[in-house]
Amino acid sequence: MAPNTSLVTTVQVRNLVRRYDERAVLDGLDLDIAPGEFVALLGKSGSGKSTLLRALAGLDPDVDGSGEVAVPANVSVVFQDSRLLPWARVLDNVVLGLSGAEERGRRSLDEVGLAGREKAWPNELSGGEQQRVALARSLVREPELLLADEPFGALDALTRLKMHALLRQLCAAHQPAVLLVTHDVDEAIVLADRVIVLDAGRIVTSEIIDLSAPRSAADPGFAAIRARLLDALGVLV
Ligand SMILES: Nc1ncnc2c1ncn2[C@@H]1O[C@H](COP(=O)(O)OP(=O)(O)OP(=O)(O)O)[C@@H](O)[C@H]1O
C-alpha cells in the first residue's frame, strides 16, 4: 500500500524520552507516520520497541513530559496474545463496548475469514483464529492508527504467512497508519512501506521498501534490503 503523502501526519513524536530509574530506554526519539503508511519497527531485544508502542498507545503515563507525542484519538492495539475475554463469545469480543455494532462486527469477522464462528467461545479457536478475532476487534473500530506488538510472534510459519496476506488485505481496505513491532526482518520487508530500526533509544535506520506486491524473499532487491537491515541490527551477514 502506498503511503498517503499528505503533509498531515498521523503520528508525530518529538524528543520522546522514557527513563527507567536513571537509564533512558527512549532517548530523544523522533518519529513521523503518514496517514495510511505501514511502518515496521525492528530492534534488538531490550531496545525499547514495546516501550515506544506503549507510549503511543497512551498506556505509559511516565514518559518524560518535555517531549511531544501526537497520535489520533482513534488508536487500536494488537498484541502477541489475542487478549480475548474467555467468558465472551467471539462476536461479543469483537463489538464489546460498541453499542449497536453487531452488524459491523459480523462484517469484520467475515473480513478476517471467520464468518459462521460468531457464537464460538475463544477457547474453541486456534491461536491463528484468535489473532484473526483480535484483528477484527481492532478494525471494527476503524482506527486511524493500528499498533501491533509482534502480533504473529506466537504463530507457526504457515499461519504467519496467511496472516501476512490477511493483514495486507485489511490494511488496503481500511487504510489505517500502522506501526508493527517485529523481530522478523523478512516479515518487516514483506509487509511495510518503511522499516525503521531502533537502537539505544533512537531510530538509527529508516528504509523505504519500494518492492512491488505481492512481495517475497525471492524478489530481486529483497536480499540487499535484508542485508542493510541486518547490518543496522548489528547482525553479521
Ligand atoms: N517496568 C519496567 N521497569 C524497569 N525496566 C523496564 C520496564 N519495562 C521495560 N524496561 C526496560 O526497558 C528496556 C526496553 O524494554 P522493551 O520491552 O521496550 O524492549 P523491546 O525492544 O520491546 O524488547 P523485546 O524485543 O525483548 O520485547 C529493557 O531494558 C527493559 O528491561
The ligand as an SDF file (V2000), in Angstrom:
LIG
                    3D

 31 33  0  0  0  0  0  0  0  0999 V2000
    8.6690   -1.7230   34.0430 N   0  0  0  0  0  0  0  0  0  0  0  0
    9.9770   -1.6780   33.7830 C   0  0  0  0  0  0  0  0  0  0  0  0
   10.8690   -1.4360   34.7680 N   0  0  0  0  0  0  0  0  0  0  0  0
   12.1920   -1.3550   34.5160 C   0  0  0  0  0  0  0  0  0  0  0  0
   12.7250   -1.5150   33.2840 N   0  0  0  0  0  0  0  0  0  0  0  0
   11.8970   -1.7730   32.2740 C   0  0  0  0  0  0  0  0  0  0  0  0
   10.4740   -1.8620   32.4670 C   0  0  0  0  0  0  0  0  0  0  0  0
    9.9090   -2.1170   31.2600 N   0  0  0  0  0  0  0  0  0  0  0  0
   10.9110   -2.1850   30.3770 C   0  0  0  0  0  0  0  0  0  0  0  0
   12.1020   -1.9760   30.9770 N   0  0  0  0  0  0  0  0  0  0  0  0
   13.4130   -1.9850   30.3200 C   0  0  0  0  0  0  0  0  0  0  0  0
   13.3780   -1.1470   29.1880 O   0  0  0  0  0  0  0  0  0  0  0  0
   14.1540   -1.7180   28.1410 C   0  0  0  0  0  0  0  0  0  0  0  0
   13.2910   -1.7680   26.8830 C   0  0  0  0  0  0  0  0  0  0  0  0
   12.2370   -2.7130   27.0740 O   0  0  0  0  0  0  0  0  0  0  0  0
   11.2130   -3.0310   25.9100 P   0  0  0  0  0  0  0  0  0  0  0  0
   10.2700   -4.0570   26.4380 O   0  0  0  0  0  0  0  0  0  0  0  0
   10.6600   -1.7770   25.3730 O   0  0  0  0  0  0  0  0  0  0  0  0
   12.1980   -3.6740   24.8380 O   0  0  0  0  0  0  0  0  0  0  0  0
   11.8490   -4.4080   23.4680 P   0  0  0  0  0  0  0  0  0  0  0  0
   12.7120   -3.7960   22.4130 O   0  0  0  0  0  0  0  0  0  0  0  0
   10.3820   -4.4130   23.2160 O   0  0  0  0  0  0  0  0  0  0  0  0
   12.3860   -5.8620   23.8060 O   0  0  0  0  0  0  0  0  0  0  0  0
   11.9320   -7.3080   23.2620 P   0  0  0  0  0  0  0  0  0  0  0  0
   12.2920   -7.3340   21.8100 O   0  0  0  0  0  0  0  0  0  0  0  0
   12.7670   -8.2550   24.0690 O   0  0  0  0  0  0  0  0  0  0  0  0
   10.4640   -7.4500   23.5070 O   0  0  0  0  0  0  0  0  0  0  0  0
   14.6200   -3.0700   28.6140 C   0  0  0  0  0  0  0  0  0  0  0  0
   15.9680   -2.9690   29.0130 O   0  0  0  0  0  0  0  0  0  0  0  0
   13.7460   -3.3680   29.8120 C   0  0  0  0  0  0  0  0  0  0  0  0
   14.4270   -4.1070   30.7820 O   0  0  0  0  0  0  0  0  0  0  0  0
  1  2  1  0
  2  3  1  0
  2  7  2  0
  3  4  2  0
  4  5  1  0
  5  6  2  0
  6  7  1  0
  6 10  1  0
  7  8  1  0
  8  9  2  0
  9 10  1  0
 10 11  1  0
 11 12  1  0
 11 30  1  0
 12 13  1  0
 13 14  1  0
 13 28  1  0
 14 15  1  0
 15 16  1  0
 16 17  2  0
 16 18  1  0
 16 19  1  0
 19 20  1  0
 20 21  2  0
 20 22  1  0
 20 23  1  0
 23 24  1  0
 24 25  2  0
 24 26  1  0
 24 27  1  0
 28 29  1  0
 28 30  1  0
 30 31  1  0
M  END
$$$$
